[in-house]
Amino acid sequence: MSAFFADLPEEWPLLIGAALVLVLVAESVYLLFFNATQYRSNVNRRLEIQKTANSREDALMQLKKERGLDDESQFGLKRRILPLITQSGIKMGVQRVFLMWALVPLLLPLVAFILDRTAIYELACAVFAGALLPMFVLKYLRAKRVKKFAEQFPDAIDVVVRSLRAGHPLAIAITLVAREMPDPVGTEFGMVGDELSFGLDLETAMRNMYARVGQEDLPLFVTSVSIQAATGGNLAIILEGLSKVIRDRFKMRRKIKALSSEAKFSAYVLISLPFFIFFTVNVSSPDFFEAAKGRPETTLVVIGCFIWMAIGVAVMRKLVNMKI
């Protein structure tokens, strides 16, 4: 690794900085000339598909195929990972996801082998990281999508409440959310509306949406709608109170996040500091760790350090993550 950095030109930090500046400039130009009418025509993924699909049923089937909902051959590991793929919102399909999952553990060791052909431990770490990296990416995408859904969800409930008070049935109110709201709320409510149109009952369609999204406030909405459909009552008043409760919960989560941000930042610094020091010393003085390389006690010390760091990360995560 040190030999790789030694072969680079002296101005390589400036080249990286210039590349980043070019990327930012290109993004600024794109945002400056972005057509707002094009955004309105593609409010969400469902409406975009419906422009080219032959019917609503074809659009729904394409959405399900992208999310892996049409695959009934769920077994073993696939049964555990498929909900994660569905809730992450990626559109490439399950087969391509598993293909990339198989290729990443092969590509990372190849990169490590090219950089240093004698680094056996680096090859082993690359295989291990390649097997876990897609899982972390899927969990990150799912968390990002769930967070965005949680931000949009109270507004979607308000749209439903206004539509119900205007005299529309619930199915029309759900369709209105699908037409006016962006992703992920727009597409998810649109799939509910399509399933209702094709004869699925309301409770099942709502539970299917919860399985596709996995957001923790959705069961409150599903339960409210299911109870009202079975016993009757003013659904608009129920959903208005639910919208207020969800907003209050969201505000409380953000307040807790703000209060715990200092502790999280300290945790990130403590976790990244050993790697930063190792990288800095290895680049500035490549021969500094030569005496410790290849010795069995070095391997034991490194493994012990990683174990203690993992325990520390678990403890700090438990202290700063509070659920409401």
Secondary structure, DSSP 8 states (H G I E B T S, - for coil): -HHHHHHS-TTHHHHHHHHHHHHHHHHHHHHHT--HHHHHHTSSHHHHHHTTSSSHHHHHHHHHHHHTTT-----HHHHHHHHHHHHHT--S-HHHHHHHHHHHHHHHHHHHHHH-TT-HHHHHHHHHHHHHHHHHHHHHHHHHHHHHHHHHHHHHHHHHHHHHHTT--HHHHHHHHHHHS-TTHHHHHHHHHHHHHTT--HHHHHHHHHHHH--TTHHHHHHHHHHHHHH---HHHHHHHHHHHHHHHHHHHHHHHHHTHHHHHHHHHHHHHHHHHHHHHHHH-TTTTGGGTT-HHHHHHHHHHHHHHHHHHHHHHHHH----
